[in-house]
């Protein structure tokens, strides 16, 4: 079983998406994961994205890149995050992609730093997330795509840290258009057994983002990639692997290293 491999757009050298995609394909990648900034920025990129699709660029997913998210303590900021994600889901649907992903929040609060107790109780957190995921899931279903919820580690989010917590929210929403993202960097911090966590989440697992234990490219840290990939094959994971990391070393060499570790390196080019 070969799982298709995408690279986030900002990691690829190149003047535009077509140039980036040509490099990505030469290195063993099959797609580009887009980044979705706030203020409906992805929708404003539609002319560029339509040209790229016409030129053969494969763009399966978009990862939200904002400073506020659906679980924000401020209801207006939460609503704005929902508004942006609705737009991103519509854009990725037009591009023939699979879906958009978001965490509950990022950098908003950590129980590991004072004051340790967030201003909203856990039941309030859960209700805000269920409401937002429900609205977005209905919109995703209407567009024929999926919303992916990503757990983050305890230092970046206090609400959803493990795959089982994300699965519980998916169950509460009850829509097949809301699924879970597994990010290997966050799993390295939060999961007692990453492979067991993947097996348990298998019915809800819709997307996987990859980086090594140190948040650099696969192969730069100590994660057990053969075991992780074997587990994904074992559970029949149907989605993509998307490279979301920092690059250590020369970018093209680092991207090639990641593709090699993930079993998909392309033919070596002199320029690399």
Short mmCIF file of the C-alpha atoms (twelve columns), coordinates in Angstrom:
data_MODEL
# 
_entry.id   MODEL 
# 
loop_
_atom_site.group_PDB 
_atom_site.id 
_atom_site.type_symbol 
_atom_site.label_atom_id 
_atom_site.label_alt_id 
_atom_site.label_comp_id 
_atom_site.label_asym_id 
_atom_site.label_seq_id 
_atom_site.Cartn_x 
_atom_site.Cartn_y 
_atom_site.Cartn_z 
_atom_site.pdbx_PDB_model_num 
ATOM 1   C CA . UNK A 1   0.000   0.000  0.000   1 
ATOM 2   C CA . UNK A 2   1.413   3.367  -1.074  1 
ATOM 3   C CA . UNK A 3   -0.023  6.427  0.639   1 
ATOM 4   C CA . UNK A 4   0.099   9.578  -1.514  1 
ATOM 5   C CA . UNK A 5   2.445   12.239 -0.210  1 
ATOM 6   C CA . UNK A 6   1.879   16.009 -0.260  1 
ATOM 7   C CA . UNK A 7   4.142   18.872 0.757   1 
ATOM 8   C CA . UNK A 8   2.916   22.150 2.221   1 
ATOM 9   C CA . UNK A 9   3.357   24.959 -0.261  1 
ATOM 10  C CA . UNK A 10  5.600   27.197 1.870   1 
ATOM 11  C CA . UNK A 11  8.260   24.469 2.122   1 
ATOM 12  C CA . UNK A 12  8.797   24.205 -1.634  1 
ATOM 13  C CA . UNK A 13  11.197  26.533 -3.455  1 
ATOM 14  C CA . UNK A 14  9.704   28.051 -6.586  1 
ATOM 15  C CA . UNK A 15  8.068   31.136 -8.035  1 
ATOM 16  C CA . UNK A 16  4.526   29.752 -8.178  1 
ATOM 17  C CA . UNK A 17  2.453   26.657 -7.583  1 
ATOM 18  C CA . UNK A 18  3.243   25.074 -10.949 1 
ATOM 19  C CA . UNK A 19  6.980   25.449 -10.413 1 
ATOM 20  C CA . UNK A 20  6.676   24.199 -6.849  1 
ATOM 21  C CA . UNK A 21  4.616   21.227 -7.991  1 
ATOM 22  C CA . UNK A 22  7.125   20.254 -10.678 1 
ATOM 23  C CA . UNK A 23  9.860   20.172 -8.043  1 
ATOM 24  C CA . UNK A 24  7.653   18.277 -5.615  1 
ATOM 25  C CA . UNK A 25  6.842   15.595 -8.196  1 
ATOM 26  C CA . UNK A 26  10.528  15.211 -9.073  1 
ATOM 27  C CA . UNK A 27  11.246  14.538 -5.390  1 
ATOM 28  C CA . UNK A 28  8.512   11.934 -4.951  1 
ATOM 29  C CA . UNK A 29  5.486   13.975 -3.834  1 
ATOM 30  C CA . UNK A 30  2.093   13.750 -5.497  1 
ATOM 31  C CA . UNK A 31  0.421   16.932 -4.259  1 
ATOM 32  C CA . UNK A 32  0.674   20.295 -2.534  1 
ATOM 33  C CA . UNK A 33  -1.105  21.078 0.731   1 
ATOM 34  C CA . UNK A 34  -2.249  24.696 0.701   1 
ATOM 35  C CA . UNK A 35  -2.190  27.145 3.610   1 
ATOM 36  C CA . UNK A 36  -5.363  29.074 4.375   1 
ATOM 37  C CA . UNK A 37  -4.795  32.469 5.984   1 
ATOM 38  C CA . UNK A 38  -7.465  34.658 7.544   1 
ATOM 39  C CA . UNK A 39  -9.601  37.397 5.987   1 
ATOM 40  C CA . UNK A 40  -10.786 34.918 3.325   1 
ATOM 41  C CA . UNK A 41  -7.311  34.954 1.768   1 
ATOM 42  C CA . UNK A 42  -7.711  31.552 0.112   1 
ATOM 43  C CA . UNK A 43  -10.829 32.689 -1.733  1 
ATOM 44  C CA . UNK A 44  -8.932  35.738 -2.998  1 
ATOM 45  C CA . UNK A 45  -6.341  33.330 -4.430  1 
ATOM 46  C CA . UNK A 46  -8.931  31.532 -6.567  1 
ATOM 47  C CA . UNK A 47  -7.682  32.902 -9.928  1 
ATOM 48  C CA . UNK A 48  -4.173  31.621 -9.104  1 
ATOM 49  C CA . UNK A 49  -5.505  28.311 -7.776  1 
ATOM 50  C CA . UNK A 50  -7.737  27.754 -10.809 1 
ATOM 51  C CA . UNK A 51  -4.767  28.322 -13.137 1 
ATOM 52  C CA . UNK A 52  -2.682  25.902 -11.105 1 
ATOM 53  C CA . UNK A 53  -5.368  23.235 -11.270 1 
ATOM 54  C CA . UNK A 54  -5.692  23.733 -15.040 1 
ATOM 55  C CA . UNK A 55  -1.925  23.204 -15.268 1 
ATOM 56  C CA . UNK A 56  -2.239  19.892 -13.440 1 
ATOM 57  C CA . UNK A 57  -1.294  20.869 -9.892  1 
ATOM 58  C CA . UNK A 58  -2.887  18.488 -7.369  1 
ATOM 59  C CA . UNK A 59  -4.072  20.287 -4.203  1 
ATOM 60  C CA . UNK A 60  -5.836  17.772 -1.950  1 
ATOM 61  C CA . UNK A 61  -6.066  19.754 1.288   1 
ATOM 62  C CA . UNK A 62  -5.746  23.138 2.950   1 
ATOM 63  C CA . UNK A 63  -4.360  23.749 6.447   1 
ATOM 64  C CA . UNK A 64  -5.707  26.819 8.233   1 
ATOM 65  C CA . UNK A 65  -3.085  29.460 9.111   1 
ATOM 66  C CA . UNK A 66  -4.656  32.073 11.377  1 
ATOM 67  C CA . UNK A 67  -4.186  33.643 14.810  1 
ATOM 68  C CA . UNK A 68  -7.641  32.601 16.051  1 
ATOM 69  C CA . UNK A 69  -9.622  29.405 15.699  1 
ATOM 70  C CA . UNK A 70  -13.030 27.821 16.258  1 
ATOM 71  C CA . UNK A 71  -12.455 27.325 19.999  1 
ATOM 72  C CA . UNK A 72  -11.523 30.941 20.733  1 
ATOM 73  C CA . UNK A 73  -12.748 32.365 24.042  1 
ATOM 74  C CA . UNK A 74  -14.023 35.413 22.150  1 
ATOM 75  C CA . UNK A 75  -17.283 34.481 20.358  1 
ATOM 76  C CA . UNK A 76  -16.623 36.964 17.551  1 
ATOM 77  C CA . UNK A 77  -13.195 35.504 16.842  1 
ATOM 78  C CA . UNK A 78  -14.660 31.999 16.936  1 
ATOM 79  C CA . UNK A 79  -17.341 33.032 14.439  1 
ATOM 80  C CA . UNK A 80  -14.715 34.572 12.167  1 
ATOM 81  C CA . UNK A 81  -12.729 31.321 12.249  1 
ATOM 82  C CA . UNK A 82  -15.879 29.433 11.229  1 
ATOM 83  C CA . UNK A 83  -16.484 31.948 8.431   1 
ATOM 84  C CA . UNK A 84  -12.956 31.465 7.093   1 
ATOM 85  C CA . UNK A 85  -13.162 27.682 7.297   1 
ATOM 86  C CA . UNK A 86  -16.502 27.649 5.445   1 
ATOM 87  C CA . UNK A 87  -14.792 29.609 2.672   1 
ATOM 88  C CA . UNK A 88  -11.760 27.310 2.646   1 
ATOM 89  C CA . UNK A 89  -13.982 24.243 2.416   1 
ATOM 90  C CA . UNK A 90  -15.753 25.759 -0.584  1 
ATOM 91  C CA . UNK A 91  -12.464 26.630 -2.277  1 
ATOM 92  C CA . UNK A 92  -10.926 23.191 -1.795  1 
ATOM 93  C CA . UNK A 93  -14.153 21.646 -3.114  1 
ATOM 94  C CA . UNK A 94  -13.895 23.735 -6.293  1 
ATOM 95  C CA . UNK A 95  -10.294 22.561 -6.693  1 
ATOM 96  C CA . UNK A 96  -11.370 18.921 -6.509  1 
ATOM 97  C CA . UNK A 97  -9.687  18.442 -3.144  1 
ATOM 98  C CA . UNK A 98  -10.620 16.479 -0.043  1 
ATOM 99  C CA . UNK A 99  -10.965 19.006 2.745   1 
ATOM 100 C CA . UNK A 100 -9.669  21.587 5.192   1 
ATOM 101 C CA . UNK A 101 -8.171  21.131 8.633   1 
ATOM 102 C CA . UNK A 102 -8.118  23.115 11.835  1 
ATOM 103 C CA . UNK A 103 -7.125  22.714 15.475  1 
ATOM 104 C CA . UNK A 104 -9.530  23.677 18.237  1 
ATOM 105 C CA . UNK A 105 -7.164  26.542 19.027  1 
ATOM 106 C CA . UNK A 106 -3.477  27.344 18.876  1 
ATOM 107 C CA . UNK A 107 -1.472  29.445 21.317  1 
ATOM 108 C CA . UNK A 108 -4.603  30.682 23.113  1 
ATOM 109 C CA . UNK A 109 -4.114  28.981 26.481  1 
ATOM 110 C CA . UNK A 110 -1.957  26.319 28.135  1 
ATOM 111 C CA . UNK A 111 -2.590  24.639 31.469  1 
ATOM 112 C CA . UNK A 112 1.211   24.329 31.756  1 
ATOM 113 C CA . UNK A 113 1.640   28.084 32.368  1 
ATOM 114 C CA . UNK A 114 0.055   30.493 34.871  1 
ATOM 115 C CA . UNK A 115 -2.826  31.063 35.533  1 
ATOM 116 C CA . UNK A 116 -3.246  27.300 34.794  1 
ATOM 117 C CA . UNK A 117 -7.075  27.423 34.759  1 
ATOM 118 C CA . UNK A 118 -8.748  28.731 31.578  1 
ATOM 119 C CA . UNK A 119 -11.575 31.270 31.783  1 
ATOM 120 C CA . UNK A 120 -14.087 28.798 30.314  1 
ATOM 121 C CA . UNK A 121 -14.957 25.439 31.923  1 
ATOM 122 C CA . UNK A 122 -14.447 22.146 30.037  1 
ATOM 123 C CA . UNK A 123 -18.159 21.786 29.294  1 
ATOM 124 C CA . UNK A 124 -18.087 25.266 27.741  1 
ATOM 125 C CA . UNK A 125 -15.080 24.338 25.630  1 
ATOM 126 C CA . UNK A 126 -16.852 21.219 24.416  1 
ATOM 127 C CA . UNK A 127 -20.056 23.026 23.510  1 
ATOM 128 C CA . UNK A 128 -18.255 25.705 21.517  1 
ATOM 129 C CA . UNK A 129 -16.349 23.041 19.574  1 
ATOM 130 C CA . UNK A 130 -19.373 20.808 18.954  1 
ATOM 131 C CA . UNK A 131 -21.394 23.778 17.692  1 
ATOM 132 C CA . UNK A 132 -18.632 24.961 15.347  1 
ATOM 133 C CA . UNK A 133 -17.805 21.470 14.093  1 
ATOM 134 C CA . UNK A 134 -21.478 20.779 13.499  1 
ATOM 135 C CA . UNK A 135 -21.949 23.897 11.382  1 
ATOM 136 C CA . UNK A 136 -18.751 23.294 9.458   1 
ATOM 137 C CA . UNK A 137 -19.519 19.619 9.033   1 
ATOM 138 C CA . UNK A 138 -22.881 20.406 7.462   1 
ATOM 139 C CA . UNK A 139 -21.225 22.877 5.096   1 
ATOM 140 C CA . UNK A 140 -18.495 20.355 4.246   1 
ATOM 141 C CA . UNK A 141 -21.120 17.696 3.522   1 
ATOM 142 C CA . UNK A 142 -22.974 20.060 1.202   1 
ATOM 143 C CA . UNK A 143 -19.713 20.807 -0.637  1 
ATOM 144 C CA . UNK A 144 -18.706 17.147 -0.855  1 
ATOM 145 C CA . UNK A 145 -15.542 17.580 1.237   1 
ATOM 146 C CA . UNK A 146 -14.413 16.956 4.825   1 
ATOM 147 C CA . UNK A 147 -13.459 19.058 7.824   1 
ATOM 148 C CA . UNK A 148 -10.476 17.589 9.676   1 
ATOM 149 C CA . UNK A 149 -9.941  18.327 13.410  1 
ATOM 150 C CA . UNK A 150 -6.293  18.301 14.516  1 
ATOM 151 C CA . UNK A 151 -5.217  17.626 18.113  1 
ATOM 152 C CA . UNK A 152 -2.261  19.763 19.223  1 
ATOM 153 C CA . UNK A 153 0.144   19.152 22.082  1 
ATOM 154 C CA . UNK A 154 -0.541  20.427 25.602  1 
ATOM 155 C CA . UNK A 155 1.749   23.445 25.228  1 
ATOM 156 C CA . UNK A 156 -0.184  24.773 22.215  1 
ATOM 157 C CA . UNK A 157 -3.811  23.965 23.104  1 
ATOM 158 C CA . UNK A 158 -5.652  22.979 26.286  1 
ATOM 159 C CA . UNK A 159 -8.767  21.475 24.679  1 
ATOM 160 C CA . UNK A 160 -7.885  18.711 22.189  1 
ATOM 161 C CA . UNK A 161 -4.491  17.039 22.648  1 
ATOM 162 C CA . UNK A 162 -4.962  13.377 21.709  1 
ATOM 163 C CA . UNK A 163 -6.605  11.460 18.901  1 
ATOM 164 C CA . UNK A 164 -9.192  9.909  21.217  1 
ATOM 165 C CA . UNK A 165 -10.314 13.387 22.320  1 
ATOM 166 C CA . UNK A 166 -10.782 14.426 18.695  1 
ATOM 167 C CA . UNK A 167 -12.630 11.175 17.969  1 
ATOM 168 C CA . UNK A 168 -15.001 11.858 20.877  1 
ATOM 169 C CA . UNK A 169 -15.891 15.227 19.346  1 
ATOM 170 C CA . UNK A 170 -16.456 13.615 15.954  1 
ATOM 171 C CA . UNK A 171 -18.796 11.127 17.568  1 
ATOM 172 C CA . UNK A 172 -20.663 13.932 19.336  1 
ATOM 173 C CA . UNK A 173 -21.131 15.791 16.045  1 
ATOM 174 C CA . UNK A 174 -22.221 12.616 14.274  1 
ATOM 175 C CA . UNK A 175 -21.383 13.678 10.713  1 
ATOM 176 C CA . UNK A 176 -19.213 11.638 8.316   1 
ATOM 177 C CA . UNK A 177 -17.882 14.950 6.983   1 
ATOM 178 C CA . UNK A 178 -16.013 15.639 10.280  1 
ATOM 179 C CA . UNK A 179 -12.900 13.555 10.762  1 
ATOM 180 C CA . UNK A 180 -9.575  13.566 12.633  1 
ATOM 181 C CA . UNK A 181 -6.059  14.673 11.658  1 
ATOM 182 C CA . UNK A 182 -3.129  12.764 13.135  1 
ATOM 183 C CA . UNK A 183 0.012   14.902 13.354  1 
ATOM 184 C CA . UNK A 184 3.073   12.814 14.173  1 
ATOM 185 C CA . UNK A 185 4.868   15.660 15.980  1 
ATOM 186 C CA . UNK A 186 1.999   16.258 18.407  1 
ATOM 187 C CA . UNK A 187 1.415   12.518 18.797  1 
ATOM 188 C CA . UNK A 188 5.057   12.085 19.825  1 
ATOM 189 C CA . UNK A 189 4.340   14.346 22.812  1 
ATOM 190 C CA . UNK A 190 0.807   13.273 23.744  1 
ATOM 191 C CA . UNK A 191 0.209   9.642  22.808  1 
ATOM 192 C CA . UNK A 192 1.458   6.825  25.058  1 
ATOM 193 C CA . UNK A 193 1.635   4.549  22.013  1 
ATOM 194 C CA . UNK A 194 1.328   6.285  18.642  1 
ATOM 195 C CA . UNK A 195 0.571   3.118  16.694  1 
ATOM 196 C CA . UNK A 196 -2.104  2.021  19.161  1 
ATOM 197 C CA . UNK A 197 -3.644  5.506  18.990  1 
ATOM 198 C CA . UNK A 198 -3.802  5.292  15.190  1 
ATOM 199 C CA . UNK A 199 -5.470  1.884  15.346  1 
ATOM 200 C CA . UNK A 200 -8.060  3.113  17.851  1 
ATOM 201 C CA . UNK A 201 -8.829  6.216  15.757  1 
ATOM 202 C CA . UNK A 202 -8.890  4.344  12.439  1 
ATOM 203 C CA . UNK A 203 -12.646 4.709  11.697  1 
ATOM 204 C CA . UNK A 204 -12.353 8.494  12.105  1 
ATOM 205 C CA . UNK A 205 -8.879  9.070  10.676  1 
ATOM 206 C CA . UNK A 206 -9.124  11.302 7.612   1 
ATOM 207 C CA . UNK A 207 -5.725  12.961 7.268   1 
ATOM 208 C CA . UNK A 208 -2.143  12.603 8.508   1 
ATOM 209 C CA . UNK A 209 0.476   15.345 8.775   1 
ATOM 210 C CA . UNK A 210 4.090   14.292 9.186   1 
ATOM 211 C CA . UNK A 211 7.139   15.744 10.866  1 
ATOM 212 C CA . UNK A 212 9.733   14.158 13.084  1 
ATOM 213 C CA . UNK A 213 10.087  14.255 16.868  1 
ATOM 214 C CA . UNK A 214 11.913  17.601 16.705  1 
ATOM 215 C CA . UNK A 215 9.437   19.133 14.215  1 
ATOM 216 C CA . UNK A 216 11.957  18.868 11.392  1 
ATOM 217 C CA . UNK A 217 11.514  16.679 8.317   1 
ATOM 218 C CA . UNK A 218 11.060  12.918 8.726   1 
ATOM 219 C CA . UNK A 219 14.485  11.383 9.187   1 
ATOM 220 C CA . UNK A 220 15.859  14.305 11.214  1 
ATOM 221 C CA . UNK A 221 14.585  12.998 14.557  1 
ATOM 222 C CA . UNK A 222 13.872  9.708  16.321  1 
ATOM 223 C CA . UNK A 223 10.339  8.688  15.307  1 
ATOM 224 C CA . UNK A 224 9.864   5.064  14.237  1 
ATOM 225 C CA . UNK A 225 8.679   5.683  10.685  1 
ATOM 226 C CA . UNK A 226 8.601   2.022  9.570   1 
ATOM 227 C CA . UNK A 227 6.208   1.220  12.434  1 
ATOM 228 C CA . UNK A 228 4.014   4.264  11.823  1 
ATOM 229 C CA . UNK A 229 3.745   3.566  8.093   1 
ATOM 230 C CA . UNK A 230 3.116   -0.137 8.696   1 
ATOM 231 C CA . UNK A 231 0.291   0.767  11.086  1 
ATOM 232 C CA . UNK A 232 -1.333  3.062  8.531   1 
ATOM 233 C CA . UNK A 233 -1.135  0.260  5.973   1 
ATOM 234 C CA . UNK A 234 -2.551  -2.217 8.489   1 
ATOM 235 C CA . UNK A 235 -5.636  -0.088 9.190   1 
ATOM 236 C CA . UNK A 236 -6.167  0.647  5.493   1 
ATOM 237 C CA . UNK A 237 -5.739  4.392  5.941   1 
ATOM 238 C CA . UNK A 238 -7.370  5.961  2.848   1 
ATOM 239 C CA . UNK A 239 -5.941  9.484  2.899   1 
ATOM 240 C CA . UNK A 240 -2.760  11.442 2.302   1 
ATOM 241 C CA . UNK A 241 0.451   12.102 4.186   1 
ATOM 242 C CA . UNK A 242 1.201   15.833 4.205   1 
ATOM 243 C CA . UNK A 243 4.618   17.174 5.114   1 
ATOM 244 C CA . UNK A 244 4.198   19.949 7.710   1 
ATOM 245 C CA . UNK A 245 7.517   20.664 9.377   1 
ATOM 246 C CA . UNK A 246 10.581  22.837 9.545   1 
ATOM 247 C CA . UNK A 247 13.367  21.959 7.153   1 
ATOM 248 C CA . UNK A 248 16.809  21.235 8.555   1 
ATOM 249 C CA . UNK A 249 19.544  21.705 5.982   1 
ATOM 250 C CA . UNK A 250 19.326  22.668 2.320   1 
ATOM 251 C CA . UNK A 251 15.605  22.669 1.416   1 
ATOM 252 C CA . UNK A 252 15.644  20.355 -1.606  1 
ATOM 253 C CA . UNK A 253 17.893  17.863 0.185   1 
ATOM 254 C CA . UNK A 254 15.625  17.998 3.259   1 
ATOM 255 C CA . UNK A 255 12.506  17.432 1.163   1 
ATOM 256 C CA . UNK A 256 14.188  14.514 -0.590  1 
ATOM 257 C CA . UNK A 257 15.163  13.043 2.790   1 
ATOM 258 C CA . UNK A 258 11.547  13.184 3.929   1 
ATOM 259 C CA . UNK A 259 10.292  11.496 0.764   1 
ATOM 260 C CA . UNK A 260 12.957  8.801  1.113   1 
ATOM 261 C CA . UNK A 261 12.055  8.087  4.736   1 
ATOM 262 C CA . UNK A 262 8.395   7.908  3.743   1 
ATOM 263 C CA . UNK A 263 9.259   5.512  0.927   1 
ATOM 264 C CA . UNK A 264 8.539   7.777  -2.025  1 
ATOM 265 C CA . UNK A 265 11.760  9.440  -3.158  1 
ATOM 266 C CA . UNK A 266 11.846  10.461 -6.812  1 
ATOM 267 C CA . UNK A 267 14.857  10.139 -9.138  1 
ATOM 268 C CA . UNK A 268 17.864  12.124 -8.010  1 
ATOM 269 C CA . UNK A 269 18.421  15.336 -9.944  1 
ATOM 270 C CA . UNK A 270 21.769  17.020 -10.453 1 
ATOM 271 C CA . UNK A 271 20.372  20.301 -9.114  1 
ATOM 272 C CA . UNK A 272 19.592  18.675 -5.775  1 
# 
